[in-house]
Amino acid sequence: MSAATPAASTPDGGSPSATSAPVPDSSKDVSSNADQLILEYLRARGLKTAEKAFLEELERKTSTADDKGKQPETPTSTTVSQEELVKQLAIFAQKPANPDQNALKDSSSVLQELSSTGTPQNIQNLISSIGQVGAEEILSLDPTDKHEGFRELESWVDGSLDMYRPEFRPILFPIFCHFYLDLVQQGLREAAQDFYTTFSSSLSTIHYSTLNHLSTITLPYHVQTDEVAQRFRTEKYTVRMSRSGFGLLVGWLTEGVGGEPVGSGEGFAGEKGRRGRAAVMRVVNNHLRFEVTSSATSSVSPRSWEESTGFLSSVVPQTNGSTTDATAFNQAKGDLKLGPAPIPEDLRTETERTLQDQAMVDHDPGARYDLHFARQAPPPGLVSPTLAELPPHPPMFKAIDVKREVEKIRDMRKRIRLDPTLLNSSGNSNANATTAQGAAARARALPSICAYTFHDVGEGVPCCEFSPDTSLLAAGFSESYIRLWSLKGEKLKGLRSDFQSNSIRDSSSLNKIREKDGSTTRKLIGHSGPVYSVSFDPVGGSATSPRYLLSASADATARLWSLDTMTNVVAYRGHQNPVWDVKWSPMGIYFATASRDRTARLWSTDRTSALRIYAGHLSDVNAVGFHPNSLYLGTASSDCTARLWDVQRGACVRVFYKHDDIVSTLTFSPDGRYLATAGEDLAIRLWDLGSGKCVKKMTGHTASIYSLAFSAESSLLVSGGADWTVRCWDVKAAGGSRTKTRENGTLTNGATEEHPPEKEETESNETYVHR
C-alpha cells in the first residue's frame, strides 16, 4: 500500500512562502507545522536522502501552485511504501514514569501523538491501517542502534573498575551474537558485516570457533536453519554475576550511569545513548538469564566468570522438572562406586594357584611377591561395586581369563613406576642436567618413547591403536579401510577364498584352509566411509594377542573383525550419522559407540541392536570411554560438556561443564578417581568423579588436543595435539604458579598473560614435551 504525499497548505490558505520561515542550509520554505516537524525529525535522524527527497517534493508542490493557470500540466505524485513512511514518522517518546521506555509502543500511541501535532488525517488513516506495528519495533530495525548500543556497552565495561571488568566482559559475547543475527535476519547484510568487522576482534578468544561460524551466516534463511543461530534464538544464555555487579549493570541500562570514558561529552545520557541502551535491554530481557551469586567479586577467579556463562539450562539435565547448575545436579545424584571391579572368588583362587606353580617352575625369586599384588586393598576413600552390580557376564571363567589375571599381576610387579614429582621437587634440582643423577631421575619420572611414522597415507589416518600385548598395530584410513601391522614380524595369515564352510570341524581343519603365504601387514576392507576409530578386544590383556577388532566409520556402522580369519564378522547398525568413536568395555563382551546423531550407544557382541541409548547431549558425541570398573560410561561432546552415565540404567549421573569449546577426547585414570577431558579450547581439565568438580586445568598446547592417556599409576597424563607435540603432565602435583618446563631437555617458559594461575582450581604446566 502506498499513499501520495499530501500537498503543503497553511491554516489561512495563503502561500506557504508567506507563512513559513526559511530553512537553514536549504533555502527552501516549509508549508506547515507538520512539514516542519517531519523535516526536523529527518535531520535529527541523519536521513539526508529522505530529507532531500522531502524538500524536492515541497519545492515541486510550491512550483505547481505558482504555475497553476499558466499552462496545463498533468499532476504527478511520488509514492512511498508504508514501511518507509512509518520509519520516517516513527519517533521515540519518553514515558513520564520511566524515561528509558518508549511511550509509542503500539499504533494507538502513534495515532495519539500524531493527532496532538496536527498531522493531516490521511496520514493518520495510513498508519492506523498498518496493523500492530509500533514505533519501538520500527526503531529496532535501525542498524545504527545496535552499532551504537554495543559500542557504548563495550565502553561501559572497559570504563568500569578493574575488579568488575572480568565480571562484565562475558555479557558482550551473547549481545554481540544477537545483534549480528538481528541484522542478518532483517536483510541488512552490509550492516551486519560492518558490525562483525568492527567488534568481533574485541571479544574473548575462547569464542573464536563460534564467531567464525557466525561469520558464515549471511542470509535470513541461514538464521532460520542454522543450528547455532537457532540455539541463540530459542535458548537463554546464562550469565553469572555478583549481586553488586548486577546492580551496576541494571543502573547503566536504566539510567546510563557509570563507566563513561574521559571526553565522552554527554556520555550515555544523550538520545543515541538511550536508543543504544534500549537495544541492549531488548536482548537482556528476551535472551539472557542472570545467575546472581552472593559471592564477593574479589573472591572469584577472573577467568571463572567467563567459564560460568553459556547455555547452562540446556546442557544440564532437569532435576524434578527444574533446571539447575552442574554442581547442584552432581550433588543431587549422590555418591558413586568408583573402586576396582571385583573378580569371582574361584577365578582369584585359580590365579593364585597358577602363580605359585609358575614360580616353582621358573625359579623366579621375585615371584614370591606376586601374591601380595593379587590381593591388594582398594584405594582409600573409594567404594567398590559388587559382582551383582556389574553388567552381566558369563558365570564360568575360561583359561584366557586366568592367563589375563596372571599376566596383570606380573606386570604390576615388573612395571617401572613413573614418579614425575621427582622432576619438580627441590631435592632434585639437577634432574635436568646431563649427569648420572639427572639421567636416573628422568628414568624414574618419565616414560620411554617408541615412535612410529606412517608414510604415503594419501588422505590421512584418522585413528590408530596398539593391542594390549603390543603385538599388533591397527590404523583406520580415510580411504575406508583398516590396515594391521605385526610389530613382532610375524606373518598375518587369513583364510583362502576357495574353502567350504562345512569343511571346518576343529582348529586343525581351520589351519588347513589358511593362506600358506602371509605378510606382516593386512588390509581389512568392508566400510564404505572413512574409519574414525579402532579398538582391540581386552579379554586377553597383555597375556595373548587379541582375537577381535572393532571399528567405527562415517558409514554410520560399527564393525567387528575376526583377527583369526582376517574377515568382517558383524556390522552393527543403528546410528543415523557417522560414528566417531568405539571403545571396548574392560570386561570385553560389551562396547560403546559415539555418533554425530548426539547419542552414545551400548552394544553386546552377540546382538546386532543396541542395548542402551544414552541421549542428552546437544551436539555430536565425539568420544566414549568406560570407567575401569565397567559401571560407568563417559562421553565427550561438541556441546562443550562431558557426561558420566550409569551403564545399566542409562541415566546421567555427572555433568562436567567448564570447557570453552568442543570436547574431543577423554580418558579415565586407572585408579578410578579422575576423568581427564580436552578439546578445541587447548586446555586439559582433570575432574574428580566423586564430586564432579574440576580440580586442575592444564594448559600448554597451542592447537587442538585429540588424544589423552594415563600412566598405570595414574600419576602421569600424556596428551597429543595438532601442534605436533606430545606432552606429559604431572596430574598429582599441587599446581599453582606456572614454572619453567622441559622441552626436549631444554628449559622453556610456558607462562602466558592469557592463562594466569587460577584460584578455584590449580593450573600446571607440562612436565615434558616431545616433538
Disulfide bonds with the S-S distance in Angstrom:
none
